[in-house]
Amino acid sequence: MMINMTAPCMLGVEGIVAQELRFLGAENVRAENGRVNFCGDFDIIARANICSRYSERILIEMGRFTAKTFEELFQGVKALEWEKWIGKYDKFPVKGRSLSSQLSSVPACQKIIKKAIAERLKGKYKVSWLEESGELFQIQFLIMKNSVLVMIDTSGNGLHKRGYREISTEAPIKETLAAAIADLSHVHSNSIVADPFCGSGTNLIEAAFKAMNIAPGKKRDFTFKHWSFFSEKIWDLEIEKALSEERKNSEFRGFGYDIDGKALKIAEENVIKAGLDGYIRFEKRDIRDFSCGFDKCIIITNPPYGERLLDVEQAQTLYKIMGERFVKRNGMSYTIITPDEDFEKIFGRRADKRRKLYNGMIKCQVYIYFKG
């Protein structure tokens, strides 16, 4: 059965997500702002959840239609074939967003959508009320400029929750963003990667996952696994496939530095949970003492900045030090993410490439220096 799906993602990484989903075997892949639409079967549902590094979650697309009134919203939702997925006893809570639309009240939209689905299911199952004591089918909706998109979540927790970071530092970078930055930095199986502001180690762990082709979701749970009609055989085959494609002989090495001893301890614990013990090392070191003794090395870092940990003046002092320590040398590349638009001027060199991305709600620039 071919299923229409959509993968929400961070703004700026839609192209990376689309390329990844095609590689995973998805069909009819189409990127739009903040999401990538695609088609596939139950194998793809499992594979995308287990293997996608950059998607925020995998959603089944139930339908799209225009609604400017609550009656149009009700009828549009009720017309969809919910009984194909949701059983007589299943739970179907509703949550979502409304942006630039006449139906601006999210709680009101939630109630209307819930009522419409319930009326449809009561009619199909010929019951007067629904117990909602069974399996979970989380309904999500997005109303954008009066265009309604209604979906069922297959993931549960967002895909950025890999399972290795139960404890984090004060301002961690999101795992999906770190994975995207590793991709933009051209991390390969034999790469040496260093992060002089490593915090809880996320940049290095995601770089290692990419280098070693480790599926980020192989150790976690997903909502779709608990649906009675989902075959455990598909799950077992997809996990087996993901494990067989890991690069066991990868020569990847990661080195993390930070002045915060507590952060380094958390980073070491995260590395062990991620199954990467022996591939990434940490050391307490100030940026003023940063140096790299390797012929080739990729520096990926998310330095502290005004909105995060330091005031703007302190952050810019760090950028100046980085400019002095990140020397021009063949074989070296530098990828720095920061919201400071003046970064290049303070760092002392224009980036070879720039990319706009978001760290949570903060608009950032990724500055990439390829040339030594």
N, C-alpha and C positions, 0 to 999 in steps of 0.2 A: 504494500500500500504506500503510495507516494503521499507525503505529508508536507503541507506548507509550514515553514518555520521562519523564525526571525531571531537574530542574535543582537541584542543591544550591546553597544560598545562605547568607549570613550570617544568624544569628538576628536578627529584627527587620525584615528587608527582604522577607519573603515576599510581602506585599501588593504591593509595588512590582514585584517580579519577575513575579507573576501578571498584573498589569496590562500590563506590557511584553510578555509572551508572547502575551496576547490580541491586543494591537495588531499583533504580528508575524504573526498568523494562526493561532496554535496553537489547537487545539480541546480541549474537555473539561478546561479548566485548573482545577486543584485545589491549593490551598496547604495544607501541613502544616508542622510545626516543622522549620525548617532546609532545606526543599526545596519545590519546586513541581512537581507532576505534570501532564503534558499529553500530547496526541496530535498527530501530524502525519506528513507524508510526508518524502521525502528533501529536498524544497525547504526544509522547516522545519528539518531538521537543519543544513543549510547556513546558513539565514537566522539561526537562533538563535545559532549559533557566531559568525557575522560581526557581528551587530548587538546582542546582549545586553550591556548595560552592567553589570548587577548580578548575573547568575548566575556561579557559580564554575566550572561546566563543564556540558556537555550529555551525558547518559547514556541509553542505550537500556535500558529496563526489561525484563529477561528473565523475571522471575517473582518472586512473593512466596509464602511459605509458612511454617509454624511448624515449628521443629526444636528439640527439647530434648536429642537424642542425636546422635552423629556418624552413626549409621546413617540417621536421619531427614534429616540434612543431605545425606548422600550421595545418597539416593534422590530427595530433592526437587530437587537440582541436576541429577541424571542425567535426570530426567523432562522437562527443558526442551529446546526445539528448537534446540540450539546449531548444528547443521549448516545452519540457514537463514542464518547469518552467517559462521561460521568454516569455511574450506576445509581440505582434507586436509593442506596443508603450512603452514598459518598458525600464528603464535605466539599464545599466549593466557596470559600471566602473570597471576597472581592477587594482589590486595592488598585490604585492607579493615579493618573495625573491628568489635568486639563490645562492646556496652554493656549492662550489667544483664541478662545472659543466662547460662544454664547452660553454654553453650559459650563459655567465657571466653578460651580460648587462641587468639589470632589466628593464630600459626604453624600450629597443628593444623587450624584451620578452612581456612586456605589450602591445605594439603595435601589435605584431604578434597575441597574444591571442585575443585581441579586434577584430582585422580584421577577424580572423577565426570564432569567434562567430557570428559576423555581417553577414559574407557570408552565414553561415548556416541558420540564421534566415531569411535573405532576400530570400533565396531559398525556405524555408518552407512557408513563408507568401506571396511569390510572389509579392514582392515590390522591388523597386530600391533603396530605402533609408529608414532608421529607424529614427523615430522622437525622441525616448528616452525622452518622456515627462510623462511617467506613473510611475508605482511602481518601487522601487529600488531593484535591485538584484546585490549586491556587489560581484564581482568575486574575489577570492583569489587564488594565485598559489604558490606552493613551488617546486623549482627544486633543488634536492639534488643528487649529484653524477650522473647527467644526467637522474634521475628518476623524472618524472613530476607528480605532484598531483594538480588537478584543482578542486575548490570548490565554493560553493555559501554560503555566510554568512547569518545566520538566526538571529544573535544577535543584530547587530548594534554596539553600544558602547560595549567595552569589559565587560565581566561578573563581573570583579572586581569593576565596577562602580555600586554600590548598590543603590546610590541615597541619602545616608545620609552624605556624605563627600564632600560637595561643596567647603568648605574651609578646608585646612589642614595645619599642621605645616611644617617646612622647609624640613624635610626628613621623610615622613611617610612610614610606612611599607605597602606593597600592601595588599589589603583586602583578596585576594585569598591565599596569603602566610600566613597571620594571621590566616585564617580559617584552613589551613593545620597544623599549629603549635598547634592550639587548639585541633585538632584531635590527633596529636602525644602526647599531654599532657594529654590525657584521660579525657577531660572535660565532665562531666555528668550533668544531670538535677538538682542535688542538690549541685553542686560544688561551692566553694568560690574561686574566682580568683583575684589575685592582680598583678598590674604592677607598679613597682617603677619608671619607665621611660615611663609614659603612653602617652606622646605627645598628639595627637588628639584623643586618646582613641580606636584606631582600634583593638588592641589585645583584649580588654575587650568586645567591641561590637561583634566581631566575635565569641568570646567564649560564649557570651550570646545567639547569634543566634543558635549556636550548642546546647547549654544546653536546650534551649526552643524549639528547632526544628522549628525555624522561617525560612521560605524560603527567601533567600537573594534577590531574584529578584521580589518579590511580588508587589513592589511599582514602578517598572520602566517600560519603554517601550522597545519593541523589533521590529526589522525590519519585522519579519515574521507576526506580527500582522496586518500589512498593506497590505499583499498580498490578493487579492480579492478572491482567492480560499481557503484561510484559514478560517475555521469555527469559528465564535465567540463563538459558543456553547462549542467547545473544550477548548478555553481559560477560559470561565466562570467555566467550570467543574474542570479544573486543579487548578485555583485559589481557588475555593471552597474546593477542596481536600487538598491543601497546608494549608489553614487556619484551617481546621478541625483537622489537625495533629499537630498543635502547642500545646506545653505543657503549658497550661494556669496556672497550679498550680506549676510550677517549683520553686524550692527554691534557684535557682542561685542568687548569689550576687557577684558584682564586685567592686573592690576598686582601684582607680588610683591615683598615686602620681607623682608629677613633680615639679621642681623648677621654671618652666616658667608659670607665671600666665596667659599670653596670650594663651598659649597652652591649659591650663585647661579650659579656657572659651570656646575655640573652641570645646574641647572634650565634654563639657556639652551640647553645641548646637547640636553636632553630635548625642549624646545619645537621645536627644529629637526627632530629625528627624528620628532616627531608631526605635522610639516607645518603648524605654527601660527606660524611666524616672521612677525612683524609684528602679530600679534594680542595677544601677551603681552609685557610689559616687566618688567624686574627692576631693583631698586635696593637698595644696601646702606643699611639704615636700622634704627635701634633702635625698639622699640615705644614708647619714651618720646617719640619724635618723630613718631609716626603721626598723620596727618590725612588727610581726604578732601575734595578740592575739587570733587567732582561733586554735582549736584543729587540724583541717585539712584545708589546703590551697594549691592551685596550683599557683605558681609564674610563670608568663609568661612575658618575657621582651625582648626588642630590645634596648640595651643600646647604647648611642652615641659612634661612633668610627671614626677612622682616616679619611676614605673616605667620611664620612657623615658630622659630625659637629665638632668634636674635633681632635686635632693632636693625633698621636699614643701614645705619652707619657701620655697625659691627660686621654685618653681612658683606658690605662692600670692601671692608678691610680684608676679609677672607678672600674675596675675588682677586684683589691685588696680589696677595701672597700666592694664590693659585697661578696667576700669570707668571710669577717669578719661578715657581717650582715645576710647572708643567712646561718643560723645555721643548723646543723644536728638535726633533730627532727622527731620522728614518726608522720606521717600524713602530712608532708610537702613534696612537690616536686617542682623542679625548672627547667624551660626551658628557655634557653638563646640562642639567635641567634646573631652571630657576625662573621665577616670575619677574625678575628685574630686567626691565627693557634696556638698562644701561650696562648690562653685564659686559658686552664686548669692549666697550670703552674703558671700563675699569680693569678688565682682564688684560687688555693691551693688544688684542689681536682680533680681527674679524673672523668669524666662523666660516668654514668652507660650506657648511649647510646649516639651515635653521628649520625647525619644525615646531608648529604650535600644537601643544597638547595640554591636557588638564590633569592636575594632581588633585583629585577630589573636585571641589568647586573653584579651585584656584587656577586661573589661566597662566600657563607657563610657556616658556620657549626652551626647546632642546637645541643647544649649540653643539655642533659636531665639527671637530677639527681632525681631518684625515691626514693632512700633510705634515711631515716632520720638519 
